[in-house]
Amino acid sequence: MTAAWMLWSIGAGLLFLVAGLALERLLDGRRRWVWVAAGAGTVILPGARLLAGALGSPAAGPPASPPVMLEPLAVTLSGDSALHSLDGALQLGWAGLSAVLLITALIGAARFVRRRASWQEGKLLGRHVLWSRDSGPAVVGLVGSRIVLPEWVRGAGRERQELVLAHEEEHQRARDAQLRFMAAALLVAFPWNPALWIQYYRLGLALELDCDSRVMRRWPDRRVLYGDLLLRVGTARGLLPGVAVAALAEQPSLLERRLRALLNKAPQVRLAQGAMLLFGAIMVVGLAVLIPGITGEGEEADISAAPVFTPFTVKPDYVNRPEIMAALEREYPPLLRDAGIGGTAVVWFFIDETGTVRNQAVFRSSGHAALDEAALRVAPVFRFTPALNRDQPVPVWVSLPITFTTGSGARRTASEEARRLGAELEAVVAEQRAAAERAGAEAEAAGAGEAEVDISAQPVFTPYTVKPDYVNAAEVMRALEREYPPLLRNAGIGGTTVVWFFIDETGEVQRQEVATSSGHEALDEAALRVAPVFRFTPALNRDRPVPVWIQLPITFTTR
């Protein structure tokens, strides 16, 4: 979500700004690197959080056995969140501001080129320079930077000339023009972040303070003369347009700071103060890293990569039986077919909303690698009717047995083979029902004269013939709205948490735990707070109320 991500980015930038203000006082002569790092962190950290959210967590593996599912329950809030509704306007404003700044930079570059044409090559104290009428002193150019000096420097006297050249050569060696250009590029890319603007201002001041400090280390006896020179260039009209410029002549607002730093020979901080400032800087940067970022709009994760649980109320069914039959005969490995060797591979199918197979994987091997590979080649041939969840087409993972056989089975008609495939598909469901009935019968037989095993400790298979159903939907809806974390709701972030419920013989929820995370810890915790609100009808096993474990997906969404 654009609005929420921009707010988080501004917050991170302000934390880096505070850290920079603390650290720059400790690094006399190296202040520039504090603000270079702060600007980079302000851009890279939010970008990394956004990328991490986009990649998401890896898909869970296939369930060991089909879990018991009730009808999905979702809470939908009317209208968009306040932040979500601003996305379109913010994106348009972002593009407009960046365009204005880019055009302004291009106009400045054109003015610079026009001035550059009037400058003349020359020398000062044996160094090659460019002479202008009133521009400079400054270092200009992104590639192959040059020193440009105004005419008044010719008559300034040797000592002042040496100071001017020393200052501009320090800019050249430190590549300050290039640093300013990169900082300006960040402003053009992210003009809405006030922290970047303040950091750009502080970087400009740091570049000059660092150069002043290095020049004074070379000429410590010329401190007063250097201050007089700063006053001279600070009141001159020598500022140059452009973003690849490092100038001795800075804005008047910075002149007082530079003069004060120049005349202050004492250390700016004591050791104890320095330690506290360093500690504060580390703390605020740590907070910027640890504070959870808002990285998306609650978009559903990509479930097509690997088999995961996908609920539906109407199963998909294949509709191109003759084509499947032809593919089975074509892909049957000749060596195995001639040897009379067959087998059944159970294959996972990922079917999209249109009924098209998008992915497939072997769920249970046939015992022959060649038959498994043949089954995977047949799988994309299947065409299905879409699966439905509450009358809405949904993508799903389903498993389907694919059998290769010889002899009389090989000569079946298409309709016979279709019936066989359908029977095998239904057999999977029948097998599950039979297992539940057997487990119920065994539990009933073992119950006579024996103490029942405590099944409430953790989710286990609990057979029943009549499922429980919740009876207080209105109360649950109010609880969902009440427990929806406000930060995520306002950011338009939602998700689905699948929760295990342990329901006793009266329909009361006695225990709950997360079966599948939504990807947001706050939503998982909210789902667990809502779970005790549910009231169910008792589950029945052969007309007898029984305690059961069931799974229920709880969805938070603003759509």
C-alpha positions as CSV (number, residue, x, y, z in Angstrom):
1,M,0.0,0.0,0.0
2,T,1.5,3.3,-1.1
3,A,0.3,5.6,1.7
4,A,1.2,3.3,4.5
5,W,4.6,2.5,3.0
6,M,5.3,6.2,2.5
7,L,4.5,6.9,6.1
8,W,6.8,4.2,7.3
9,S,9.6,5.5,5.0
10,I,9.2,9.0,6.4
11,G,9.4,7.6,10.0
12,A,12.5,5.6,9.1
13,G,14.1,8.6,7.5
14,L,13.5,10.7,10.6
15,L,15.1,8.1,12.8
16,F,18.2,8.1,10.5
17,L,18.1,11.9,10.7
18,V,18.3,11.8,14.5
19,A,21.1,9.3,14.4
20,G,23.0,11.5,11.9
21,L,22.6,14.6,14.1
22,A,24.1,12.6,17.0
23,L,26.9,11.0,15.1
24,E,28.2,14.0,13.1
25,R,29.4,15.8,16.2
26,L,31.8,12.9,16.8
27,L,33.3,12.7,13.4
28,D,35.0,16.0,12.8
29,G,36.3,16.0,9.2
30,R,34.2,13.0,8.2
31,R,30.7,14.4,8.7
32,R,29.8,13.8,5.0
33,W,29.8,10.1,5.4
34,V,27.3,10.3,8.2
35,W,24.8,11.9,5.9
36,V,25.7,9.8,2.9
37,A,24.9,6.7,5.1
38,A,21.7,8.4,6.5
39,G,20.4,9.1,3.0
40,A,21.2,5.6,1.8
41,G,19.6,4.0,4.8
42,T,16.4,6.2,4.4
43,V,16.0,4.7,0.9
44,I,17.4,1.2,1.2
45,L,15.7,0.2,4.4
46,P,12.1,0.9,3.3
47,G,12.9,-0.7,-0.1
48,A,14.2,-3.8,1.6
49,R,11.1,-4.1,3.8
50,L,8.8,-3.6,0.8
51,L,10.8,-6.3,-1.1
52,A,10.6,-8.7,1.8
53,G,6.8,-8.3,2.0
54,A,6.5,-8.9,-1.7
55,L,8.5,-12.1,-1.6
56,G,6.4,-13.3,1.3
57,S,6.9,-16.5,3.3
58,P,7.5,-19.9,1.6
59,A,4.4,-22.0,0.9
60,A,3.6,-24.7,3.3
61,G,3.9,-28.3,2.2
62,P,0.9,-30.5,1.4
63,P,-1.3,-31.6,4.3
64,A,-0.7,-35.2,5.5
65,S,-4.4,-35.8,5.3
66,P,-7.4,-33.7,4.3
67,P,-8.3,-31.5,7.3
68,V,-11.8,-31.0,8.5
69,M,-13.0,-27.6,7.2
70,L,-16.1,-25.6,8.0
71,E,-17.6,-22.9,5.9
72,P,-15.1,-20.0,5.7
73,L,-16.0,-17.0,7.9
74,A,-14.9,-13.5,6.9
75,V,-15.4,-10.0,8.2
76,T,-15.8,-7.3,5.6
77,L,-15.6,-3.6,6.6
78,S,-17.6,-1.2,4.5
79,G,-15.6,1.1,2.3
80,D,-11.9,1.5,1.8
81,S,-9.6,2.5,4.7
82,A,-8.6,6.1,4.8
83,L,-5.0,5.4,3.9
84,H,-5.9,3.1,1.0
85,S,-8.2,5.7,-0.5
86,L,-5.2,8.1,-0.8
87,D,-3.1,5.8,-2.9
88,G,-4.1,7.1,-6.3
89,A,-3.7,10.8,-5.4
90,L,-0.3,10.1,-3.7
91,Q,1.0,8.2,-6.6
92,L,-0.1,11.0,-9.0
93,G,1.4,13.7,-6.7
94,W,4.7,11.7,-6.4
95,A,5.0,11.5,-10.2
96,G,4.2,15.3,-10.5
97,L,6.7,16.4,-7.8
98,S,9.5,14.2,-9.3
99,A,8.7,15.6,-12.8
100,V,8.9,19.2,-11.5
101,L,12.2,18.6,-9.7
102,L,13.7,16.9,-12.8
103,I,12.6,19.8,-15.1
104,T,14.1,22.3,-12.6
105,A,17.4,20.3,-12.6
106,L,17.5,20.3,-16.4
107,I,16.8,24.1,-16.5
108,G,19.7,24.6,-14.0
109,A,21.9,22.3,-16.2
110,A,21.1,24.4,-19.3
111,R,22.0,27.7,-17.4
112,F,25.2,26.1,-16.3
113,V,26.1,25.1,-19.8
114,R,25.4,28.7,-21.0
115,R,27.7,30.1,-18.3
116,R,30.3,27.5,-19.0
117,A,30.7,28.8,-22.5
118,S,32.0,32.2,-21.3
119,W,34.7,30.8,-19.0
120,Q,38.3,30.9,-20.0
121,E,41.2,28.5,-19.4
122,G,44.0,29.8,-17.2
123,K,46.4,29.2,-14.3
124,L,46.7,30.2,-10.7
125,L,49.8,29.4,-8.7
126,G,50.7,26.8,-11.3
127,R,47.3,25.0,-11.2
128,H,44.9,24.8,-14.2
129,V,41.6,26.6,-13.5
130,L,38.7,28.2,-15.3
131,W,38.3,32.0,-15.0
132,S,34.8,33.5,-14.9
133,R,33.5,37.0,-14.4
134,D,31.6,36.3,-11.1
135,S,31.0,32.6,-10.8
136,G,32.7,30.6,-8.1
137,P,34.9,29.7,-6.3
138,A,33.6,26.2,-7.0
139,V,34.3,22.7,-8.3
140,V,32.0,21.8,-11.2
141,G,31.4,18.8,-13.3
142,L,30.2,15.2,-12.7
143,V,33.0,13.6,-14.7
144,G,36.4,15.3,-14.8
145,S,35.5,18.1,-12.4
146,R,37.3,21.5,-12.7
147,I,37.9,24.5,-10.4
148,V,36.2,27.7,-11.5
149,L,37.3,31.0,-9.9
150,P,35.9,34.6,-10.2
151,E,38.0,37.4,-11.5
152,W,38.4,39.0,-8.0
153,V,40.6,36.1,-6.9
154,R,43.4,37.4,-9.2
155,G,44.0,40.4,-6.9
156,A,43.2,38.7,-3.6
157,G,46.9,38.2,-2.7
158,R,48.9,35.0,-2.6
159,E,47.8,33.8,0.9
160,R,44.1,34.1,0.1
161,Q,44.7,32.4,-3.3
162,E,46.4,29.5,-1.6
163,L,43.4,29.1,0.7
164,V,40.9,29.3,-2.1
165,L,42.8,26.7,-4.1
166,A,43.3,24.4,-1.1
167,H,39.6,24.4,-0.3
168,E,38.5,23.6,-3.9
169,E,41.2,20.9,-4.3
170,E,39.9,19.3,-1.1
171,H,36.5,19.2,-2.8
172,Q,38.0,17.6,-5.8
173,R,39.8,14.9,-3.9
174,A,36.8,14.0,-1.8
175,R,34.5,13.9,-4.9
176,D,32.0,16.2,-3.2
177,A,30.4,17.3,-6.5
178,Q,29.5,13.6,-7.2
179,L,28.2,13.1,-3.6
180,R,25.9,16.2,-4.0
181,F,24.6,14.8,-7.3
182,M,23.7,11.4,-5.8
183,A,21.9,13.1,-2.9
184,A,20.0,15.3,-5.3
185,A,19.0,12.2,-7.4
186,L,17.5,10.7,-4.2
187,L,15.4,13.9,-3.8
188,V,14.1,13.7,-7.4
189,A,13.2,10.1,-6.8
190,F,11.6,10.5,-3.4
191,P,10.5,14.2,-3.2
192,W,7.8,13.5,-0.6
193,N,10.2,12.5,2.1
194,P,11.0,15.5,4.3
195,A,13.8,13.6,6.0
196,L,15.7,13.4,2.7
197,W,15.4,17.2,2.3
198,I,16.8,17.8,5.7
199,Q,19.6,15.3,5.1
200,Y,20.5,17.0,1.8
201,Y,20.8,20.3,3.6
202,R,22.9,18.7,6.3
203,L,25.1,17.0,3.7
204,G,25.8,20.4,2.1
205,L,26.9,21.8,5.4
206,A,29.0,18.8,6.2
207,L,30.8,19.0,2.9
208,E,31.9,22.5,3.6
209,L,32.7,21.9,7.3
210,D,34.9,18.9,6.4
211,C,36.8,20.9,3.8
212,D,37.2,23.8,6.2
213,S,38.6,21.4,8.8
214,R,41.1,19.9,6.4
215,V,42.2,23.2,5.1
216,M,42.8,24.5,8.6
217,R,44.9,21.4,9.5
218,R,47.2,22.4,6.5
219,W,47.2,26.2,7.4
220,P,46.5,26.4,11.1
221,D,48.1,29.9,11.4
222,R,45.6,31.4,8.8
223,R,42.4,30.8,10.7
224,V,41.5,34.5,10.9
225,L,42.4,35.1,7.2
226,Y,40.3,32.1,6.2
227,G,37.3,33.5,8.1
228,D,37.7,36.8,6.3
229,L,37.8,34.9,3.0
230,L,34.6,33.1,3.9
231,L,32.9,36.4,4.6
232,R,34.1,37.7,1.2
233,V,32.8,34.8,-0.8
234,G,29.7,34.4,1.3
235,T,28.5,37.9,0.4
236,A,29.5,37.6,-3.3
237,R,27.0,36.6,-6.0
238,G,29.0,33.6,-7.1
239,L,26.5,30.7,-6.6
240,L,26.2,28.3,-9.5
241,P,23.1,26.5,-10.7
242,G,23.3,22.7,-10.9
243,V,23.5,19.7,-8.6
244,A,27.1,18.6,-9.5
245,V,28.7,21.6,-7.8
246,A,30.8,21.9,-4.6
247,A,31.4,25.5,-3.8
248,L,33.4,27.6,-1.3
249,A,30.6,30.2,-1.8
250,E,27.6,28.6,0.0
251,Q,24.3,30.0,1.1
252,P,24.4,32.8,3.6
253,S,22.4,30.7,6.0
254,L,25.3,28.3,6.3
255,L,28.0,31.0,6.7
256,E,27.5,31.6,10.4
257,R,27.7,27.9,11.2
258,R,31.0,27.6,9.3
259,L,32.5,30.7,10.9
260,R,31.5,29.4,14.4
261,A,33.0,26.0,13.7
262,L,36.2,27.7,12.3
263,L,36.8,29.8,15.4
264,N,35.9,27.1,17.9
265,K,39.3,25.3,18.6
266,A,38.0,23.3,21.6
267,P,36.6,19.8,21.2
268,Q,32.9,19.9,20.5
269,V,32.1,17.0,22.8
270,R,33.6,15.3,25.8
271,L,34.2,11.6,25.9
272,A,31.1,10.9,28.0
273,Q,28.9,13.0,25.8
274,G,30.3,11.3,22.8
275,A,29.5,7.9,24.2
276,M,26.0,8.9,24.9
277,L,25.5,10.3,21.5
278,L,26.9,7.2,19.9
279,F,24.6,5.1,22.0
280,G,21.6,7.2,21.0
281,A,22.5,6.9,17.4
282,I,22.7,3.1,17.6
283,M,19.4,2.9,19.4
284,V,17.4,5.0,16.8
285,V,18.9,3.1,13.9
286,G,18.0,-0.2,15.7
287,L,14.5,1.0,16.1
288,A,14.3,1.8,12.4
289,V,15.3,-1.8,11.6
290,L,13.1,-3.5,14.2
291,I,9.8,-1.6,13.8
292,P,7.5,-3.7,11.6
293,G,7.1,-2.3,8.2
294,I,3.8,-2.0,6.3
295,T,4.7,-3.7,3.0
296,G,1.6,-4.6,1.2
297,E,-2.2,-4.4,1.0
298,G,-3.0,-7.8,2.5
299,E,-2.7,-9.4,-1.0
300,E,-3.1,-13.2,-1.1
301,A,0.1,-15.2,-1.2
302,D,0.9,-17.1,-4.4
303,I,-0.4,-20.6,-3.6
304,S,0.5,-22.1,-7.0
305,A,4.1,-22.9,-6.1
306,A,3.5,-25.9,-3.9
307,P,0.4,-27.8,-2.6
308,V,-1.3,-26.1,0.2
309,F,-4.8,-26.3,1.7
310,T,-7.4,-24.6,-0.5
311,P,-11.0,-24.6,0.7
312,F,-13.9,-25.0,-1.7
313,T,-17.6,-26.0,-1.5
314,V,-18.0,-27.4,-5.1
315,K,-15.2,-29.6,-6.4
316,P,-13.8,-29.3,-9.9
317,D,-14.5,-32.0,-12.4
318,Y,-12.6,-32.9,-15.6
319,V,-14.6,-32.3,-18.9
320,N,-12.3,-33.7,-21.6
321,R,-12.3,-37.5,-21.0
322,P,-11.5,-38.6,-24.6
323,E,-8.5,-36.3,-24.7
324,I,-7.3,-37.6,-21.4
325,M,-7.6,-41.2,-22.6
326,A,-5.6,-40.4,-25.7
327,A,-2.9,-38.8,-23.6
328,L,-2.8,-41.8,-21.2
329,E,-2.3,-44.2,-24.1
330,R,0.3,-41.9,-25.7
331,E,2.4,-41.4,-22.6
332,Y,2.3,-45.0,-21.2
333,P,6.0,-46.0,-21.3
334,P,6.3,-48.7,-24.0
335,L,8.7,-50.9,-22.0
336,L,6.4,-51.1,-19.0
337,R,3.3,-51.5,-21.2
338,D,4.8,-54.4,-23.2
339,A,5.9,-56.0,-19.9
340,G,2.4,-55.7,-18.5
341,I,3.5,-53.4,-15.7
342,G,1.1,-50.8,-14.5
343,G,0.5,-48.7,-11.5
344,T,-1.3,-45.7,-10.0
345,A,0.3,-42.3,-9.3
346,V,-1.7,-39.9,-7.2
347,V,-1.0,-36.4,-8.6
348,W,-1.6,-33.0,-7.1
349,F,-3.2,-30.6,-9.5
350,F,-3.2,-26.8,-9.1
351,I,-6.3,-25.6,-11.0
352,D,-6.9,-21.8,-11.5
353,E,-10.3,-20.0,-11.6
354,T,-10.9,-21.0,-15.2
355,G,-10.3,-24.7,-14.7
356,T,-6.9,-24.7,-16.3
357,V,-4.1,-26.8,-14.8
358,R,-1.2,-24.5,-13.9
359,N,1.0,-26.8,-11.8
360,Q,1.2,-30.5,-10.9
361,A,3.3,-32.6,-8.5
362,V,3.4,-36.3,-7.5
363,F,1.6,-36.8,-4.2
364,R,1.9,-40.6,-4.0
365,S,4.3,-42.5,-6.2
366,S,3.2,-45.5,-8.3
367,G,6.4,-47.3,-7.4
368,H,7.8,-46.7,-10.9
369,A,9.6,-43.4,-11.7
370,A,8.7,-43.8,-15.4
371,L,5.0,-44.1,-14.6
372,D,5.2,-41.0,-12.2
373,E,6.8,-39.0,-15.0
374,A,4.2,-40.1,-17.5
375,A,1.4,-39.1,-15.1
376,L,3.0,-35.6,-14.8
377,R,3.0,-35.3,-18.6
378,V,-0.7,-36.3,-18.7
379,A,-1.7,-33.9,-16.0
380,P,-1.6,-30.6,-18.1
381,V,-4.0,-32.3,-20.6
382,F,-6.8,-32.2,-18.0
383,R,-9.4,-29.5,-18.3
384,F,-11.7,-28.9,-15.3
385,T,-14.8,-27.1,-14.4
386,P,-13.9,-24.3,-12.0
387,A,-14.0,-25.1,-8.2
388,L,-16.4,-22.9,-6.3
389,N,-16.3,-21.5,-2.8
390,R,-19.6,-20.0,-1.9
391,D,-20.5,-19.6,-5.6
392,Q,-17.2,-17.8,-6.4
393,P,-14.6,-19.5,-8.7
394,V,-11.4,-20.1,-6.8
395,P,-8.0,-21.6,-7.5
396,V,-7.5,-25.0,-5.7
397,W,-5.1,-27.8,-5.2
398,V,-6.8,-31.3,-5.6
399,S,-5.3,-34.8,-5.8
400,L,-6.3,-37.3,-8.4
401,P,-5.2,-40.9,-9.0
402,I,-3.9,-41.6,-12.6
403,T,-3.7,-45.3,-13.4
404,F,-1.8,-47.0,-16.2
405,T,-2.9,-50.6,-16.8
406,T,-2.5,-53.3,-19.5
407,G,-4.6,-56.2,-20.7
408,S,-8.3,-55.8,-20.9
409,G,-8.0,-52.4,-19.2
410,A,-6.0,-51.1,-22.1
411,R,-8.9,-51.7,-24.5
412,R,-11.6,-49.9,-22.5
413,T,-13.7,-47.3,-24.3
414,A,-13.5,-43.7,-23.4
415,S,-16.7,-43.8,-21.5
416,E,-15.6,-46.8,-19.5
417,E,-12.3,-45.2,-18.7
418,A,-14.1,-42.0,-17.6
419,R,-16.3,-44.1,-15.3
420,R,-13.1,-45.7,-13.9
421,L,-11.4,-42.4,-13.3
422,G,-14.5,-41.0,-11.7
423,A,-14.8,-44.1,-9.5
424,E,-11.2,-43.7,-8.4
425,L,-11.7,-40.1,-7.5
426,E,-14.8,-41.0,-5.5
427,A,-12.9,-43.8,-3.8
428,V,-10.6,-41.3,-2.2
429,V,-13.5,-39.6,-0.5
430,A,-15.1,-43.0,0.4
431,E,-11.8,-44.2,1.9
432,Q,-11.8,-41.1,4.1
433,R,-15.4,-41.7,5.2
434,A,-14.7,-45.4,5.9
435,A,-11.6,-44.5,8.0
436,A,-13.8,-42.1,10.0
437,E,-16.5,-44.7,10.6
438,R,-13.9,-47.4,11.6
439,A,-12.3,-45.0,14.0
440,G,-15.7,-44.1,15.5
441,A,-16.6,-47.8,15.9
442,E,-13.3,-48.5,17.5
443,A,-13.7,-45.6,19.9
444,E,-17.2,-46.7,20.8
445,A,-16.1,-50.3,21.4
446,A,-13.1,-49.2,23.4
447,G,-15.2,-46.9,25.5
448,A,-16.9,-49.6,27.5
449,G,-15.2,-50.0,30.8
450,E,-12.1,-47.9,29.8
451,A,-11.2,-44.3,30.6
452,E,-11.3,-42.1,27.6
453,V,-8.0,-40.6,26.3
454,D,-7.7,-36.9,26.9
455,I,-7.7,-35.5,23.3
456,S,-7.8,-31.8,24.3
457,A,-4.1,-31.5,24.7
458,Q,-3.3,-31.1,21.0
459,P,-5.1,-31.4,17.6
460,V,-5.8,-35.0,16.7
461,F,-8.2,-36.8,14.4
462,T,-11.7,-36.9,16.0
463,P,-14.4,-38.8,14.0
464,Y,-18.0,-37.5,13.8
465,T,-21.0,-38.0,11.5
466,V,-22.6,-34.6,12.1
467,K,-20.3,-31.6,12.0
468,P,-20.6,-28.7,14.5
469,D,-21.9,-25.4,13.3
470,Y,-21.5,-21.9,14.9
471,V,-24.8,-20.3,16.0
472,N,-23.8,-16.8,17.0
473,A,-22.7,-15.3,13.7
474,A,-23.7,-11.7,14.7
475,E,-21.7,-11.9,18.0
476,V,-18.7,-13.3,16.1
477,M,-18.9,-10.5,13.5
478,R,-18.8,-7.9,16.3
479,A,-15.8,-9.6,17.8
480,L,-14.0,-9.7,14.5
481,E,-14.5,-6.0,13.9
482,R,-13.5,-5.2,17.5
483,E,-10.3,-7.3,17.4
484,Y,-9.2,-6.3,13.9
485,P,-5.8,-4.5,14.6
486,P,-6.4,-0.8,13.8
487,L,-3.0,-0.3,12.1
488,L,-3.5,-3.1,9.7
489,R,-7.2,-2.2,9.1
490,N,-6.3,1.4,8.3
491,A,-3.5,0.2,6.0
492,G,-5.9,-2.1,4.1
493,I,-4.0,-5.2,5.2
494,G,-5.9,-8.4,5.7
495,G,-5.3,-12.1,5.8
496,T,-6.7,-15.5,6.7
497,T,-5.7,-17.5,9.8
498,V,-6.7,-21.1,9.9
499,V,-7.5,-21.9,13.6
500,W,-7.8,-25.2,15.4
501,F,-10.9,-25.3,17.7
502,F,-11.4,-27.9,20.4
503,I,-15.2,-28.1,21.0
504,D,-16.6,-30.1,23.8
505,E,-19.8,-32.1,23.9
506,T,-21.9,-29.0,24.7
507,G,-20.5,-27.0,21.7
508,E,-18.3,-24.7,23.9
509,V,-14.8,-23.8,22.6
510,Q,-12.3,-25.2,25.2
511,R,-9.1,-24.6,23.3
512,Q,-7.8,-22.9,20.2
513,E,-4.4,-22.6,18.4
514,V,-3.1,-21.4,15.0
515,A,-3.0,-24.2,12.3
516,T,-1.9,-22.0,9.4
517,S,-0.6,-18.4,9.9
518,S,-2.0,-15.4,8.0
519,G,1.5,-14.1,7.6
520,H,0.8,-11.3,10.1
521,E,1.4,-12.1,13.8
522,A,-1.1,-9.4,14.8
523,L,-3.9,-11.0,12.7
524,D,-3.1,-14.5,14.2
525,E,-3.4,-13.1,17.7
526,A,-6.6,-11.3,16.9
527,A,-8.1,-14.6,15.5
528,L,-7.1,-16.4,18.7
529,R,-8.9,-13.7,20.7
530,V,-12.0,-14.1,18.6
531,A,-12.1,-17.9,18.8
532,P,-13.5,-18.2,22.4
533,V,-16.5,-16.1,21.3
534,F,-17.8,-18.8,19.0
535,R,-20.7,-21.0,20.1
536,F,-21.3,-24.3,18.2
537,T,-23.9,-26.9,18.0
538,P,-22.5,-30.2,19.4
539,A,-20.8,-32.5,17.0
540,L,-22.5,-35.9,16.8
541,N,-21.1,-39.4,16.2
542,R,-23.9,-41.8,15.6
543,D,-26.4,-39.5,17.4
544,R,-24.1,-39.1,20.4
545,P,-22.5,-35.7,21.2
546,V,-18.7,-36.0,21.1
547,P,-15.8,-33.6,21.6
548,V,-13.9,-32.8,18.4
549,W,-11.1,-30.8,16.9
550,I,-12.0,-28.9,13.8
551,Q,-10.3,-26.2,11.6
552,L,-11.9,-22.9,10.7
553,P,-10.4,-20.2,8.5
554,I,-11.0,-16.7,9.9
555,T,-10.5,-13.9,7.4
556,F,-9.9,-10.2,8.0
557,T,-10.4,-8.0,5.0
558,T,-11.3,-4.4,4.2
559,R,-12.6,-5.2,0.7
